Amino acid sequence: MTAPRSLGPLVTSQAVLAPLTDAAMFLVATVREGGEATVRELLEDMSALQRTVGFRLPGAKLSCVTGIGAELWDRLFTAPRPAGLHRFRAWRGPKHSAPSTPGDLLFHIRAGQMDVCFELASKIADRLRDVADIVDETHGFKYFDERDLLGFVDGTENPSAAEAGPHVLIGDEDSEYAGGSYVLVQKYRHDLRAWNALTVEQQEAAIGRTKLDNVEIRDKAPNSHVELNTVEDPDGNELKILRDNMPFGSIKDGEFGTYYIAYASTPDVPELMLRRMFLGEPYGTYDRILDFSTAVTGSLFFVPTAAFLDDLPE
């Protein structure tokens, strides 16, 4: 996983490797039967829509990554699915579960400020209004120094920009879709009252890092979040994913959480992490953080290249 891989002919990926921003919106939609033609038209227009909105405020650096679910892929194209594209796998552990929820399209919209995210989301929704349903809309925001609402820095182990490509983008192992990616999303709701009742030391043991200065704990508990999410290939090379997680919340509704979004060149890696989190490694040592953070959604999408979207196959 650490060695560079060929992407074949020159390809232009979507903005998968774009840096984190101060604001993001996540839209997940299901498409009704008969809406396929309208969806194809929207997909081919996505780059133009982004330019239309982003041109008005170039400093916001608006981008949008569009993902397609397995079931919708079969309705849109006669071409075979990308090798790793399937419905999100649900996980049922000894105490906690990760559900699989409907999702045909994902729009990961991000920018330096929320207004341009909202404008692009509105235009997407207008195009889908008669043929699809938005089943989840989440507004994410940057929280201090890249922290989640549990108070810990999130995404520390993301690969650097220089090394991210082989971990995140498909190479010649699936050459027809080289330059694409897979994205897995889950919405986690936190019980902040119970979490904040713990001591800082108890919280650090659950995460596997110190809270103030974000230093990895040397002798981590086997059920700590960091321990269970550190995975290797048979040769001992660490397998990485690119997390673009964002906090979300509502004071009125008392809802606080993390929108987990992971990009990878194969869904096998984030799925391995989820299996270890929910089932434990060994079985039963599930991720301690799940006692305070509940997964309420789960979907998997393929992210084609920008060129693929601009000129869809028949």
Secondary structure by P-SEA (a helix, b strand, c coil): cccccccccccccccccccccccbbbbbbbbcccaaaaaaaaaaaaaaaaaaaaaaccccbbbbbbbbcaaaaaaccccccccccccbbbbbcccbbbbbbbbcbbbbcccccaaaaaaaaaaaaaaacccccccbbbbbbbccccccccccccccccccccccccccccccccccccccbbbbbbbbbbaaaaaaaccaaaaaaaaccccccccccccccccccccccccccccccbbbbbbbbbbbbcccccccccbbbbbcccaaaaaaaaaaacccccccccccccccbbbcbbbbbbbccccccccccc
